[in-house]
Amino acid sequence: MSATTIQLDKKVVNSLKAVKEHPRQTYNEIIIKMIKNFKNTKNQYDEFLHKIQQEKMKELWDNNDDEAGEHV
């Protein structure tokens, strides 16, 4: 594994320390877990929005008012 050094504000380091699940957990492990959680949350949110949009589009496209106007 290659590693790099990044600079973090003291507040960020303190926040990382506060979310440790066990004393030996590394910042790298915490950040990887946060990224996975972010991706999962983002995917769930995108799926939720897509489902709502599908229902709204069906409502807009499948209404009788539009069809009545076509036969005038």
C-alpha positions as CSV (number, residue, x, y, z in Angstrom):
1,M,0.0,0.0,0.0
2,S,1.3,3.4,-0.9
3,A,0.5,6.3,1.5
4,T,0.5,10.0,1.2
5,T,0.3,12.9,3.7
6,I,-2.6,15.2,3.8
7,Q,-3.1,18.3,5.9
8,L,-6.2,18.4,8.0
9,D,-7.5,21.1,10.3
10,K,-7.3,20.3,14.0
11,K,-11.1,20.3,14.1
12,V,-11.3,17.6,11.5
13,V,-8.7,15.5,13.3
14,N,-10.7,15.9,16.5
15,S,-13.9,14.9,14.7
16,L,-12.2,11.8,13.3
17,K,-11.0,10.9,16.8
18,A,-14.5,11.3,18.1
19,V,-16.0,8.9,15.6
20,K,-13.5,6.1,16.2
21,E,-15.2,2.8,16.9
22,H,-12.2,1.4,18.8
23,P,-8.9,3.0,19.9
24,R,-6.7,1.3,17.3
25,Q,-9.0,2.3,14.4
26,T,-7.0,4.3,11.9
27,Y,-8.1,7.5,10.2
28,N,-7.7,5.7,6.9
29,E,-10.3,3.1,8.1
30,I,-12.7,5.8,9.3
31,I,-12.4,7.8,6.0
32,I,-13.0,4.6,3.9
33,K,-16.1,3.8,6.0
34,M,-17.4,7.4,5.6
35,I,-16.9,7.2,1.8
36,K,-18.8,3.9,1.6
37,N,-21.6,5.3,3.7
38,F,-21.7,8.4,1.5
39,K,-21.9,6.4,-1.7
40,N,-24.7,4.2,-0.3
41,T,-26.7,7.1,1.0
42,K,-26.2,8.9,-2.4
43,N,-27.4,5.8,-4.3
44,Q,-30.4,5.4,-2.1
45,Y,-31.3,9.1,-2.5
46,D,-30.9,8.9,-6.3
47,E,-33.1,5.8,-6.4
48,F,-35.7,7.5,-4.2
49,L,-35.8,10.6,-6.5
50,H,-36.0,8.4,-9.6
51,K,-39.0,6.5,-8.2
52,I,-40.8,9.8,-7.4
53,Q,-40.1,11.1,-10.8
54,Q,-41.4,8.0,-12.5
55,E,-44.7,8.3,-10.6
56,K,-45.0,12.0,-11.4
57,M,-44.2,11.4,-15.1
58,K,-46.8,8.6,-15.2
59,E,-49.3,11.0,-13.6
60,L,-48.6,13.7,-16.2
61,W,-48.5,11.5,-19.2
62,D,-51.4,9.2,-18.4
63,N,-54.1,11.8,-17.7
64,N,-57.4,12.0,-19.6
65,D,-57.4,15.8,-19.9
66,D,-54.5,15.7,-22.4
67,E,-56.2,13.0,-24.5
68,A,-59.5,14.9,-24.6
69,G,-57.7,18.0,-26.1
70,E,-56.2,15.8,-28.9
71,H,-59.7,15.1,-30.3
72,V,-60.9,18.7,-30.6
